[in-house]
Amino acid sequence: MMHNFSDVSLFFLSGLSETMNYRVALFSLTLLCYCFIVLVNVALIVTIILDKNMHEPMYILLCTFCMNGLYGTTGFYPKILWDLLSPVHVISYTGCLVQTLVIYSFVCSDLYILAVMAYDRYVAICRPLVYHSIMSKQRLLLLLCYSWLTPFCIIGTNIILTSRLKLCSPYIDRLYCMNWIIVKLACFPADTIVNNIVAYITIIIFVFHGFFIFWSYVYVIKTCVNSLENRAKFMQTCVPHLASLLIFLVTILFDVMNIRFGSNNLPQTLQNFVAIEFLIIPPVVNPLIYGFKLTKIRNRILGGITFKIK
């Protein structure tokens, strides 16, 4: 059986098709959200960089976490803001693959950074006497490279495999490009077997990191049960991390459920929110959680505000 296919050079994004009557309000709200994300994340990054007392593994990892949030949201917000002002919502083939790489690697790096943060808390609470020798500058640098470069390479491999497919349609029913949806546009399903195998291997790798985080906190909680000092340290430094982890897992789970089992009968506005909530909630909430909960950061920010007012 012959298939009609052509080299796709542009993709048409149809996620905004039913909301264009409110595009001015949506543009204003989206711009406000993006500006707030940039403000709170940059504030935390600058605070940590400028204060030498916070040049410790926990705060450096938090700084990396915020940088990753800025990286991921930059892959989405400028494009969606442009689309809200444009009558035609298109993206080039290359631009679509780049956007997919940025958004997917942002999500995966978040999980890797959370895993490294869990390891850091495990060593700090369960093995405090050797903390500084284990979390040395060299090892911290290796862990940071691991948490950024490994997801980038893994997702890059998936994107390269997708780029070899012949596509039969240029229409993507989303606000942004997604690897799984691009793969579904392939003319020959047999060509996607390798993509599916690599995708499942990728999922297994990330599930393993999830189990690692769970294992780390089982040991941390066991250590904290009989120690008042460790309980105080847990409440101060681990609770924000667990809150970030919970927010991450819930938003990603909703998105995955929407992709796999979402109903077309749901209003497009609700589908769009579910699809982008991991690009809204974690980048906004995480800096606020850490900023309010970690005493050093809270005091440094409040001290700066007080100084400016005086």
SEKEGU-671550 format. One record per residue (C-alpha): residue in one letter; x, z, y; residue number from 1. Coordinates in steps of 0.05 Angstrom, whole numbers, plus 5000, padded with zeros to 4 digits. Layout:
// SEKEGU-671550
@residuo: a | xx: X | zz: Z | yy: Y | num: NUM
...
END
This chain:
// SEKEGU-671550
@residuo: m | xx: 5000 | zz: 5000 | yy: 5000 | num: 1
@residuo: m | xx: 5028 | zz: 4980 | yy: 5068 | num: 2
@residuo: h | xx: 5031 | zz: 5030 | yy: 5126 | num: 3
@residuo: n | xx: 5031 | zz: 5011 | yy: 5199 | num: 4
@residuo: f | xx: 5084 | zz: 5049 | yy: 5236 | num: 5
@residuo: s | xx: 5126 | zz: 5040 | yy: 5298 | num: 6
@residuo: d | xx: 5183 | zz: 5075 | yy: 5333 | num: 7
@residuo: v | xx: 5149 | zz: 5129 | yy: 5375 | num: 8
@residuo: s | xx: 5182 | zz: 5136 | yy: 5443 | num: 9
@residuo: l | xx: 5130 | zz: 5181 | yy: 5476 | num: 10
@residuo: f | xx: 5084 | zz: 5237 | yy: 5452 | num: 11
@residuo: f | xx: 5016 | zz: 5252 | yy: 5483 | num: 12
@residuo: l | xx: 5000 | zz: 5326 | yy: 5488 | num: 13
@residuo: s | xx: 4925 | zz: 5338 | yy: 5485 | num: 14
@residuo: g | xx: 4923 | zz: 5414 | yy: 5491 | num: 15
@residuo: l | xx: 4901 | zz: 5413 | yy: 5564 | num: 16
@residuo: s | xx: 4848 | zz: 5360 | yy: 5557 | num: 17
@residuo: e | xx: 4789 | zz: 5408 | yy: 5563 | num: 18
@residuo: t | xx: 4817 | zz: 5454 | yy: 5617 | num: 19
@residuo: m | xx: 4836 | zz: 5405 | yy: 5672 | num: 20
@residuo: n | xx: 4776 | zz: 5425 | yy: 5715 | num: 21
@residuo: y | xx: 4811 | zz: 5491 | yy: 5726 | num: 22
@residuo: r | xx: 4882 | zz: 5464 | yy: 5733 | num: 23
@residuo: v | xx: 4894 | zz: 5493 | yy: 5802 | num: 24
@residuo: a | xx: 4876 | zz: 5563 | yy: 5779 | num: 25
@residuo: l | xx: 4915 | zz: 5554 | yy: 5714 | num: 26
@residuo: f | xx: 4976 | zz: 5527 | yy: 5751 | num: 27
@residuo: s | xx: 4975 | zz: 5588 | yy: 5798 | num: 28
@residuo: l | xx: 4967 | zz: 5637 | yy: 5741 | num: 29
@residuo: t | xx: 5021 | zz: 5603 | yy: 5699 | num: 30
@residuo: l | xx: 5070 | zz: 5600 | yy: 5757 | num: 31
@residuo: l | xx: 5057 | zz: 5674 | yy: 5773 | num: 32
@residuo: c | xx: 5069 | zz: 5692 | yy: 5700 | num: 33
@residuo: y | xx: 5134 | zz: 5653 | yy: 5696 | num: 34
@residuo: c | xx: 5160 | zz: 5682 | yy: 5761 | num: 35
@residuo: f | xx: 5144 | zz: 5753 | yy: 5736 | num: 36
@residuo: i | xx: 5180 | zz: 5738 | yy: 5670 | num: 37
@residuo: v | xx: 5241 | zz: 5714 | yy: 5707 | num: 38
@residuo: l | xx: 5239 | zz: 5774 | yy: 5755 | num: 39
@residuo: v | xx: 5234 | zz: 5830 | yy: 5704 | num: 40
@residuo: n | xx: 5284 | zz: 5799 | yy: 5656 | num: 41
@residuo: v | xx: 5335 | zz: 5783 | yy: 5710 | num: 42
@residuo: a | xx: 5326 | zz: 5853 | yy: 5739 | num: 43
@residuo: l | xx: 5343 | zz: 5884 | yy: 5672 | num: 44
@residuo: i | xx: 5402 | zz: 5837 | yy: 5659 | num: 45
@residuo: v | xx: 5432 | zz: 5848 | yy: 5728 | num: 46
@residuo: t | xx: 5422 | zz: 5924 | yy: 5723 | num: 47
@residuo: i | xx: 5460 | zz: 5926 | yy: 5656 | num: 48
@residuo: i | xx: 5516 | zz: 5880 | yy: 5680 | num: 49
@residuo: l | xx: 5529 | zz: 5918 | yy: 5745 | num: 50
@residuo: d | xx: 5528 | zz: 5988 | yy: 5715 | num: 51
@residuo: k | xx: 5592 | zz: 6001 | yy: 5675 | num: 52
@residuo: n | xx: 5560 | zz: 6062 | yy: 5643 | num: 53
@residuo: m | xx: 5513 | zz: 6015 | yy: 5607 | num: 54
@residuo: h | xx: 5568 | zz: 5971 | yy: 5577 | num: 55
@residuo: e | xx: 5551 | zz: 5998 | yy: 5508 | num: 56
@residuo: p | xx: 5526 | zz: 5960 | yy: 5446 | num: 57
@residuo: m | xx: 5453 | zz: 5981 | yy: 5454 | num: 58
@residuo: y | xx: 5449 | zz: 5958 | yy: 5526 | num: 59
@residuo: i | xx: 5489 | zz: 5895 | yy: 5515 | num: 60
@residuo: l | xx: 5441 | zz: 5876 | yy: 5458 | num: 61
@residuo: l | xx: 5383 | zz: 5890 | yy: 5505 | num: 62
@residuo: c | xx: 5415 | zz: 5845 | yy: 5557 | num: 63
@residuo: t | xx: 5422 | zz: 5791 | yy: 5504 | num: 64
@residuo: f | xx: 5349 | zz: 5801 | yy: 5485 | num: 65
@residuo: c | xx: 5327 | zz: 5789 | yy: 5557 | num: 66
@residuo: m | xx: 5372 | zz: 5728 | yy: 5564 | num: 67
@residuo: n | xx: 5341 | zz: 5699 | yy: 5501 | num: 68
@residuo: g | xx: 5272 | zz: 5710 | yy: 5531 | num: 69
@residuo: l | xx: 5292 | zz: 5670 | yy: 5593 | num: 70
@residuo: y | xx: 5321 | zz: 5615 | yy: 5549 | num: 71
@residuo: g | xx: 5256 | zz: 5608 | yy: 5508 | num: 72
@residuo: t | xx: 5208 | zz: 5610 | yy: 5566 | num: 73
@residuo: t | xx: 5249 | zz: 5558 | yy: 5603 | num: 74
@residuo: g | xx: 5234 | zz: 5511 | yy: 5545 | num: 75
@residuo: f | xx: 5160 | zz: 5518 | yy: 5558 | num: 76
@residuo: y | xx: 5138 | zz: 5538 | yy: 5628 | num: 77
@residuo: p | xx: 5170 | zz: 5482 | yy: 5671 | num: 78
@residuo: k | xx: 5138 | zz: 5429 | yy: 5627 | num: 79
@residuo: i | xx: 5069 | zz: 5461 | yy: 5625 | num: 80
@residuo: l | xx: 5071 | zz: 5471 | yy: 5701 | num: 81
@residuo: w | xx: 5087 | zz: 5397 | yy: 5709 | num: 82
@residuo: d | xx: 5030 | zz: 5378 | yy: 5661 | num: 83
@residuo: l | xx: 4981 | zz: 5420 | yy: 5700 | num: 84
@residuo: l | xx: 4996 | zz: 5377 | yy: 5762 | num: 85
@residuo: s | xx: 4997 | zz: 5311 | yy: 5724 | num: 86
@residuo: p | xx: 4937 | zz: 5270 | yy: 5701 | num: 87
@residuo: v | xx: 4975 | zz: 5246 | yy: 5639 | num: 88
@residuo: h | xx: 5008 | zz: 5295 | yy: 5593 | num: 89
@residuo: v | xx: 5066 | zz: 5260 | yy: 5559 | num: 90
@residuo: i | xx: 5136 | zz: 5278 | yy: 5535 | num: 91
@residuo: s | xx: 5192 | zz: 5233 | yy: 5512 | num: 92
@residuo: y | xx: 5211 | zz: 5233 | yy: 5438 | num: 93
@residuo: t | xx: 5279 | zz: 5264 | yy: 5454 | num: 94
@residuo: g | xx: 5248 | zz: 5314 | yy: 5502 | num: 95
@residuo: c | xx: 5198 | zz: 5334 | yy: 5448 | num: 96
@residuo: l | xx: 5253 | zz: 5348 | yy: 5398 | num: 97
@residuo: v | xx: 5293 | zz: 5387 | yy: 5449 | num: 98
@residuo: q | xx: 5232 | zz: 5429 | yy: 5468 | num: 99
@residuo: t | xx: 5220 | zz: 5443 | yy: 5394 | num: 100
@residuo: l | xx: 5292 | zz: 5464 | yy: 5385 | num: 101
@residuo: v | xx: 5291 | zz: 5511 | yy: 5445 | num: 102
@residuo: i | xx: 5225 | zz: 5545 | yy: 5428 | num: 103
@residuo: y | xx: 5239 | zz: 5552 | yy: 5354 | num: 104
@residuo: s | xx: 5310 | zz: 5577 | yy: 5364 | num: 105
@residuo: f | xx: 5285 | zz: 5626 | yy: 5416 | num: 106
@residuo: v | xx: 5236 | zz: 5656 | yy: 5366 | num: 107
@residuo: c | xx: 5287 | zz: 5659 | yy: 5310 | num: 108
@residuo: s | xx: 5341 | zz: 5688 | yy: 5355 | num: 109
@residuo: d | xx: 5292 | zz: 5743 | yy: 5376 | num: 110
@residuo: l | xx: 5286 | zz: 5763 | yy: 5303 | num: 111
@residuo: y | xx: 5361 | zz: 5761 | yy: 5293 | num: 112
@residuo: i | xx: 5374 | zz: 5803 | yy: 5355 | num: 113
@residuo: l | xx: 5321 | zz: 5853 | yy: 5332 | num: 114
@residuo: a | xx: 5357 | zz: 5857 | yy: 5265 | num: 115
@residuo: v | xx: 5424 | zz: 5870 | yy: 5300 | num: 116
@residuo: m | xx: 5391 | zz: 5923 | yy: 5344 | num: 117
@residuo: a | xx: 5362 | zz: 5957 | yy: 5281 | num: 118
@residuo: y | xx: 5432 | zz: 5958 | yy: 5251 | num: 119
@residuo: d | xx: 5460 | zz: 5987 | yy: 5315 | num: 120
@residuo: r | xx: 5409 | zz: 6044 | yy: 5314 | num: 121
@residuo: y | xx: 5421 | zz: 6056 | yy: 5240 | num: 122
@residuo: v | xx: 5496 | zz: 6065 | yy: 5252 | num: 123
@residuo: a | xx: 5485 | zz: 6107 | yy: 5315 | num: 124
@residuo: i | xx: 5437 | zz: 6156 | yy: 5281 | num: 125
@residuo: c | xx: 5458 | zz: 6155 | yy: 5207 | num: 126
@residuo: r | xx: 5533 | zz: 6147 | yy: 5216 | num: 127
@residuo: p | xx: 5548 | zz: 6174 | yy: 5286 | num: 128
@residuo: l | xx: 5620 | zz: 6195 | yy: 5271 | num: 129
@residuo: v | xx: 5642 | zz: 6124 | yy: 5257 | num: 130
@residuo: y | xx: 5595 | zz: 6089 | yy: 5307 | num: 131
@residuo: h | xx: 5648 | zz: 6067 | yy: 5356 | num: 132
@residuo: s | xx: 5695 | zz: 6041 | yy: 5302 | num: 133
@residuo: i | xx: 5639 | zz: 6002 | yy: 5268 | num: 134
@residuo: m | xx: 5606 | zz: 5976 | yy: 5332 | num: 135
@residuo: s | xx: 5672 | zz: 5955 | yy: 5364 | num: 136
@residuo: k | xx: 5676 | zz: 5902 | yy: 5418 | num: 137
@residuo: q | xx: 5700 | zz: 5851 | yy: 5368 | num: 138
@residuo: r | xx: 5645 | zz: 5865 | yy: 5318 | num: 139
@residuo: l | xx: 5592 | zz: 5866 | yy: 5373 | num: 140
@residuo: l | xx: 5616 | zz: 5798 | yy: 5396 | num: 141
@residuo: l | xx: 5612 | zz: 5771 | yy: 5325 | num: 142
@residuo: l | xx: 5541 | zz: 5798 | yy: 5318 | num: 143
@residuo: l | xx: 5520 | zz: 5767 | yy: 5384 | num: 144
@residuo: c | xx: 5548 | zz: 5699 | yy: 5363 | num: 145
@residuo: y | xx: 5513 | zz: 5707 | yy: 5296 | num: 146
@residuo: s | xx: 5446 | zz: 5723 | yy: 5328 | num: 147
@residuo: w | xx: 5449 | zz: 5662 | yy: 5374 | num: 148
@residuo: l | xx: 5488 | zz: 5608 | yy: 5337 | num: 149
@residuo: t | xx: 5459 | zz: 5618 | yy: 5267 | num: 150
@residuo: p | xx: 5386 | zz: 5607 | yy: 5288 | num: 151
@residuo: f | xx: 5407 | zz: 5549 | yy: 5332 | num: 152
@residuo: c | xx: 5443 | zz: 5515 | yy: 5273 | num: 153
@residuo: i | xx: 5386 | zz: 5529 | yy: 5224 | num: 154
@residuo: i | xx: 5333 | zz: 5502 | yy: 5271 | num: 155
@residuo: g | xx: 5379 | zz: 5445 | yy: 5291 | num: 156
@residuo: t | xx: 5383 | zz: 5424 | yy: 5218 | num: 157
@residuo: n | xx: 5306 | zz: 5423 | yy: 5214 | num: 158
@residuo: i | xx: 5302 | zz: 5381 | yy: 5277 | num: 159
@residuo: i | xx: 5354 | zz: 5331 | yy: 5252 | num: 160
@residuo: l | xx: 5314 | zz: 5322 | yy: 5188 | num: 161
@residuo: t | xx: 5251 | zz: 5311 | yy: 5229 | num: 162
@residuo: s | xx: 5286 | zz: 5259 | yy: 5273 | num: 163
@residuo: r | xx: 5297 | zz: 5212 | yy: 5213 | num: 164
@residuo: l | xx: 5222 | zz: 5206 | yy: 5198 | num: 165
@residuo: k | xx: 5180 | zz: 5145 | yy: 5216 | num: 166
@residuo: l | xx: 5118 | zz: 5168 | yy: 5253 | num: 167
@residuo: c | xx: 5049 | zz: 5137 | yy: 5251 | num: 168
@residuo: s | xx: 5019 | zz: 5172 | yy: 5312 | num: 169
@residuo: p | xx: 5044 | zz: 5195 | yy: 5380 | num: 170
@residuo: y | xx: 4988 | zz: 5247 | yy: 5390 | num: 171
@residuo: i | xx: 5002 | zz: 5321 | yy: 5387 | num: 172
@residuo: d | xx: 4942 | zz: 5367 | yy: 5393 | num: 173
@residuo: r | xx: 4981 | zz: 5424 | yy: 5425 | num: 174
@residuo: l | xx: 5007 | zz: 5447 | yy: 5492 | num: 175
@residuo: y | xx: 5079 | zz: 5436 | yy: 5469 | num: 176
@residuo: c | xx: 5118 | zz: 5403 | yy: 5413 | num: 177
@residuo: m | xx: 5122 | zz: 5435 | yy: 5345 | num: 178
@residuo: n | xx: 5165 | zz: 5414 | yy: 5287 | num: 179
@residuo: w | xx: 5111 | zz: 5424 | yy: 5234 | num: 180
@residuo: i | xx: 5061 | zz: 5380 | yy: 5272 | num: 181
@residuo: i | xx: 5113 | zz: 5325 | yy: 5283 | num: 182
@residuo: v | xx: 5128 | zz: 5325 | yy: 5209 | num: 183
@residuo: k | xx: 5053 | zz: 5317 | yy: 5195 | num: 184
@residuo: l | xx: 5054 | zz: 5252 | yy: 5235 | num: 185
@residuo: a | xx: 5102 | zz: 5220 | yy: 5185 | num: 186
@residuo: c | xx: 5078 | zz: 5154 | yy: 5156 | num: 187
@residuo: f | xx: 5106 | zz: 5168 | yy: 5087 | num: 188
@residuo: p | xx: 5092 | zz: 5239 | yy: 5059 | num: 189
@residuo: a | xx: 5147 | zz: 5230 | yy: 5007 | num: 190
@residuo: d | xx: 5198 | zz: 5228 | yy: 5064 | num: 191
@residuo: t | xx: 5179 | zz: 5299 | yy: 5084 | num: 192
@residuo: i | xx: 5198 | zz: 5332 | yy: 5018 | num: 193
@residuo: v | xx: 5268 | zz: 5351 | yy: 5043 | num: 194
@residuo: n | xx: 5237 | zz: 5377 | yy: 5108 | num: 195
@residuo: n | xx: 5190 | zz: 5422 | yy: 5070 | num: 196
@residuo: i | xx: 5246 | zz: 5449 | yy: 5025 | num: 197
@residuo: v | xx: 5291 | zz: 5465 | yy: 5084 | num: 198
@residuo: a | xx: 5231 | zz: 5496 | yy: 5121 | num: 199
@residuo: y | xx: 5217 | zz: 5543 | yy: 5062 | num: 200
@residuo: i | xx: 5290 | zz: 5562 | yy: 5058 | num: 201
@residuo: t | xx: 5289 | zz: 5577 | yy: 5133 | num: 202
@residuo: i | xx: 5227 | zz: 5621 | yy: 5124 | num: 203
@residuo: i | xx: 5261 | zz: 5659 | yy: 5066 | num: 204
@residuo: i | xx: 5323 | zz: 5672 | yy: 5110 | num: 205
@residuo: f | xx: 5280 | zz: 5701 | yy: 5166 | num: 206
@residuo: v | xx: 5238 | zz: 5742 | yy: 5118 | num: 207
@residuo: f | xx: 5303 | zz: 5771 | yy: 5092 | num: 208
@residuo: h | xx: 5320 | zz: 5794 | yy: 5163 | num: 209
@residuo: g | xx: 5252 | zz: 5826 | yy: 5167 | num: 210
@residuo: f | xx: 5266 | zz: 5866 | yy: 5104 | num: 211
@residuo: f | xx: 5334 | zz: 5885 | yy: 5132 | num: 212
@residuo: i | xx: 5300 | zz: 5914 | yy: 5195 | num: 213
@residuo: f | xx: 5251 | zz: 5952 | yy: 5150 | num: 214
@residuo: w | xx: 5307 | zz: 5979 | yy: 5107 | num: 215
@residuo: s | xx: 5347 | zz: 6002 | yy: 5169 | num: 216
@residuo: y | xx: 5289 | zz: 6041 | yy: 5196 | num: 217
@residuo: v | xx: 5272 | zz: 6073 | yy: 5129 | num: 218
@residuo: y | xx: 5342 | zz: 6104 | yy: 5130 | num: 219
@residuo: v | xx: 5337 | zz: 6122 | yy: 5204 | num: 220
@residuo: i | xx: 5270 | zz: 6158 | yy: 5195 | num: 221
@residuo: k | xx: 5297 | zz: 6195 | yy: 5133 | num: 222
@residuo: t | xx: 5356 | zz: 6219 | yy: 5175 | num: 223
@residuo: c | xx: 5313 | zz: 6240 | yy: 5234 | num: 224
@residuo: v | xx: 5263 | zz: 6281 | yy: 5193 | num: 225
@residuo: n | xx: 5305 | zz: 6344 | yy: 5189 | num: 226
@residuo: s | xx: 5344 | zz: 6339 | yy: 5254 | num: 227
@residuo: l | xx: 5315 | zz: 6356 | yy: 5322 | num: 228
@residuo: e | xx: 5372 | zz: 6321 | yy: 5358 | num: 229
@residuo: n | xx: 5363 | zz: 6257 | yy: 5317 | num: 230
@residuo: r | xx: 5288 | zz: 6259 | yy: 5329 | num: 231
@residuo: a | xx: 5300 | zz: 6261 | yy: 5404 | num: 232
@residuo: k | xx: 5349 | zz: 6203 | yy: 5398 | num: 233
@residuo: f | xx: 5299 | zz: 6164 | yy: 5356 | num: 234
@residuo: m | xx: 5243 | zz: 6174 | yy: 5406 | num: 235
@residuo: q | xx: 5288 | zz: 6154 | yy: 5464 | num: 236
@residuo: t | xx: 5323 | zz: 6092 | yy: 5435 | num: 237
@residuo: c | xx: 5285 | zz: 6069 | yy: 5373 | num: 238
@residuo: v | xx: 5213 | zz: 6072 | yy: 5396 | num: 239
@residuo: p | xx: 5223 | zz: 6016 | yy: 5448 | num: 240
@residuo: h | xx: 5256 | zz: 5974 | yy: 5394 | num: 241
@residuo: l | xx: 5199 | zz: 5986 | yy: 5345 | num: 242
@residuo: a | xx: 5149 | zz: 5969 | yy: 5399 | num: 243
@residuo: s | xx: 5185 | zz: 5903 | yy: 5413 | num: 244
@residuo: l | xx: 5187 | zz: 5889 | yy: 5338 | num: 245
@residuo: l | xx: 5112 | zz: 5902 | yy: 5331 | num: 246
@residuo: i | xx: 5096 | zz: 5857 | yy: 5390 | num: 247
@residuo: f | xx: 5140 | zz: 5802 | yy: 5362 | num: 248
@residuo: l | xx: 5110 | zz: 5806 | yy: 5292 | num: 249
@residuo: v | xx: 5037 | zz: 5807 | yy: 5317 | num: 250
@residuo: t | xx: 5045 | zz: 5749 | yy: 5365 | num: 251
@residuo: i | xx: 5083 | zz: 5706 | yy: 5314 | num: 252
@residuo: l | xx: 5032 | zz: 5724 | yy: 5259 | num: 253
@residuo: f | xx: 4974 | zz: 5702 | yy: 5303 | num: 254
@residuo: d | xx: 5009 | zz: 5636 | yy: 5318 | num: 255
@residuo: v | xx: 5025 | zz: 5622 | yy: 5245 | num: 256
@residuo: m | xx: 4953 | zz: 5639 | yy: 5224 | num: 257
@residuo: n | xx: 4927 | zz: 5593 | yy: 5279 | num: 258
@residuo: i | xx: 4971 | zz: 5536 | yy: 5256 | num: 259
@residuo: r | xx: 4956 | zz: 5543 | yy: 5182 | num: 260
@residuo: f | xx: 4884 | zz: 5566 | yy: 5182 | num: 261
@residuo: g | xx: 4858 | zz: 5556 | yy: 5253 | num: 262
@residuo: s | xx: 4789 | zz: 5528 | yy: 5262 | num: 263
@residuo: n | xx: 4775 | zz: 5468 | yy: 5307 | num: 264
@residuo: n | xx: 4709 | zz: 5502 | yy: 5324 | num: 265
@residuo: l | xx: 4745 | zz: 5554 | yy: 5366 | num: 266
@residuo: p | xx: 4745 | zz: 5541 | yy: 5442 | num: 267
@residuo: q | xx: 4808 | zz: 5504 | yy: 5463 | num: 268
@residuo: t | xx: 4824 | zz: 5558 | yy: 5514 | num: 269
@residuo: l | xx: 4827 | zz: 5610 | yy: 5458 | num: 270
@residuo: q | xx: 4869 | zz: 5564 | yy: 5414 | num: 271
@residuo: n | xx: 4917 | zz: 5552 | yy: 5471 | num: 272
@residuo: f | xx: 4925 | zz: 5627 | yy: 5485 | num: 273
@residuo: v | xx: 4939 | zz: 5642 | yy: 5412 | num: 274
@residuo: a | xx: 4990 | zz: 5585 | yy: 5411 | num: 275
@residuo: i | xx: 5029 | zz: 5610 | yy: 5471 | num: 276
@residuo: e | xx: 5021 | zz: 5686 | yy: 5468 | num: 277
@residuo: f | xx: 5091 | zz: 5695 | yy: 5439 | num: 278
@residuo: l | xx: 5116 | zz: 5659 | yy: 5502 | num: 279
@residuo: i | xx: 5076 | zz: 5707 | yy: 5547 | num: 280
@residuo: i | xx: 5070 | zz: 5776 | yy: 5517 | num: 281
@residuo: p | xx: 5141 | zz: 5792 | yy: 5491 | num: 282
@residuo: p | xx: 5180 | zz: 5764 | yy: 5551 | num: 283
@residuo: v | xx: 5134 | zz: 5804 | yy: 5598 | num: 284
@residuo: v | xx: 5126 | zz: 5869 | yy: 5559 | num: 285
@residuo: n | xx: 5195 | zz: 5878 | yy: 5528 | num: 286
@residuo: p | xx: 5233 | zz: 5888 | yy: 5594 | num: 287
@residuo: l | xx: 5178 | zz: 5936 | yy: 5618 | num: 288
@residuo: i | xx: 5181 | zz: 5977 | yy: 5554 | num: 289
@residuo: y | xx: 5257 | zz: 5984 | yy: 5557 | num: 290
@residuo: g | xx: 5257 | zz: 5993 | yy: 5632 | num: 291
@residuo: f | xx: 5208 | zz: 6051 | yy: 5631 | num: 292
@residuo: k | xx: 5231 | zz: 6084 | yy: 5566 | num: 293
@residuo: l | xx: 5307 | zz: 6082 | yy: 5570 | num: 294
@residuo: t | xx: 5328 | zz: 6136 | yy: 5619 | num: 295
@residuo: k | xx: 5393 | zz: 6102 | yy: 5644 | num: 296
@residuo: i | xx: 5357 | zz: 6037 | yy: 5661 | num: 297
@residuo: r | xx: 5297 | zz: 6072 | yy: 5692 | num: 298
@residuo: n | xx: 5340 | zz: 6117 | yy: 5736 | num: 299
@residuo: r | xx: 5385 | zz: 6059 | yy: 5757 | num: 300
@residuo: i | xx: 5326 | zz: 6015 | yy: 5777 | num: 301
@residuo: l | xx: 5289 | zz: 6071 | yy: 5812 | num: 302
@residuo: g | xx: 5353 | zz: 6092 | yy: 5847 | num: 303
@residuo: g | xx: 5363 | zz: 6020 | yy: 5873 | num: 304
@residuo: i | xx: 5291 | zz: 6017 | yy: 5898 | num: 305
@residuo: t | xx: 5297 | zz: 6084 | yy: 5933 | num: 306
@residuo: f | xx: 5362 | zz: 6064 | yy: 5966 | num: 307
@residuo: k | xx: 5332 | zz: 5999 | yy: 5993 | num: 308
@residuo: i | xx: 5271 | zz: 6036 | yy: 6020 | num: 309
@residuo: k | xx: 5316 | zz: 6086 | yy: 6057 | num: 310
END
